[in-house]
Amino acid sequence: MSHPPGPSTQSVHAGDSREKAYDSITTPIVQTATYTFRDTAALVQYMEERMFWDTPQREEYGRYGNPTVRAVEARLAALEGGDDAVLVASGMAAITGVLWVFLSAGSHLVMTGDCYRRTRDFVHGFLARFGVEVTVTPPADLDAVEAAIRPNTRLILSESPTNPFLRCLDLARLGEIGQRHGVRTAIDSTFATPINQRPLDHGVDLVIHSATKYLAGHNDVLAGAVIARGGLTVPVRQVQAVLGSVADPHAAFLVGRGLKTLALRVERQNANGLAVARYLEAHPKVRRVWYPGLPSHPEHAVAARQMAGFGGVVTFEIEGDGAAASRFVDALRLPYIGPSLGGVESLVEQVAIVSYFDAAPEKLAQLGISPSLIRLSCGVEDTADLLADLEQALAKL
Ligand SMILES: Cc1ncc(COP(=O)(O)O)c(C=O)c1O
């Protein structure tokens, strides 16, 4: 091709070999735990190769690699503009893998607030036990991030957009700060997908995804990914091979199949997200809406600069108490009630119940999560149907 392929073409074809086993059009699920060698000479040759190449030319054992997994990794690397990707068992395996690689006893992590609860649990509950120090800075505040950097800071980690308030970090400025201070930067880009933003293009070192969400896109598989340039995925792969948090071949197949419609799905989800956010913001029974595509969002300008679309998640507070919010959620007919986001089916959750049921009211207040805060992940349903559903549910309040 004379010009680089667009995101839809990449979603379908990137990283795929034209010639596949049995002339199959789909990448086969290579369902094996181990790989065999013709004779001892072939084994010795492989062992010698492995000593010199980061990625050997064949597989040895399922925890170190699998052809179905590698095909998905190649597509993800192409979509994010990386030179390699590591597909793992879940988004949390991707996040914890990056943290294990870049942090050790006595080192320091800067992490922005308003991020996935389990990421914070891991940092405060596990890494702290191993002598890693952490500073949590206010979401989207890069002055605070820079001020928090110390001589022993090794990593800056943020989501963008964040969960649940969809705060956005200026990625180019983050990349520049990291480079100037010699600190690695990592962005959990789960809410954006490579269709809406590509952090590596802005100078960020590592992109992390919960592939469970938009990338796989059908609420039917758990997976995670780390994508980078310049060999940074090599230690991540090594850590996964030791921890054993690798993606299994069938999960990889589902992610690969989901990826083929990524651009199409995200296009619809962007449209649904924006329409729903605008509708809710204009509704008298809605107190506040957080959506990066709305001018009222604190980082609207940053998001508009660095994102091609603003995603399918809309967070909002309705008038009234937690019970009113529950009545509204229960009145919705299209979205399912449950955790997660990014799939073809719309999902709705009252954040305080789904993600923070065990949290003290003071903790919730500190996080800004009121009982009437709702997170709606728009699926690929028709926009008019989603709006009509919201209308009828709000009318019941
Ligand atoms: C932003 C973000 N990162 C990571 C994760 C964890 O992903 P997984 O559930 O695939 O482990 C989630 C899950 O909700 C998330 O929202």
The ligand as a Tripos MOL2 file, in Angstrom:
@<TRIPOS>MOLECULE
LIG
   16    16     1     0     0
SMALL
NO_CHARGES

@<TRIPOS>ATOM
      1 C1         -9.0860    1.1000   33.6110 C.3       1 LIG1
      2 C2         -9.0130   -0.3360   33.9800 C.ar      1 LIG1
      3 N1         -7.8180   -0.9550   33.9940 N.ar      1 LIG1
      4 C3         -7.7060   -2.2580   34.3330 C.ar      1 LIG1
      5 C4         -8.7980   -3.0030   34.6890 C.ar      1 LIG1
      6 C5         -8.6210   -4.4430   35.0720 C.3       1 LIG1
      7 O1         -8.8620   -5.2600   33.9740 O.3       1 LIG1
      8 P1         -9.2540   -6.8120   34.1010 P.3       1 LIG1
      9 O2        -10.5990   -6.8660   34.7230 O.co2     1 LIG1
     10 O3         -9.2040   -7.2860   32.6900 O.co2     1 LIG1
     11 O4         -8.2120   -7.4520   34.9650 O.co2     1 LIG1
     12 C6        -10.0570   -2.4210   34.6760 C.ar      1 LIG1
     13 C7        -11.2430   -3.2410   35.0330 C.2       1 LIG1
     14 O5        -12.3380   -2.7740   35.1860 O.2       1 LIG1
     15 C8        -10.1730   -1.0520   34.3170 C.ar      1 LIG1
     16 O6        -11.3620   -0.4220   34.3090 O.3       1 LIG1
@<TRIPOS>BOND
     1     1     2 1
     2     2     3 ar
     3     2    15 ar
     4     3     4 ar
     5     4     5 ar
     6     5     6 1
     7     5    12 ar
     8     6     7 1
     9     7     8 1
    10     8     9 2
    11     8    10 1
    12     8    11 1
    13    12    13 1
    14    12    15 ar
    15    13    14 2
    16    15    16 1
@<TRIPOS>SUBSTRUCTURE
     1 LIG1         1 GROUP 0 **** ****
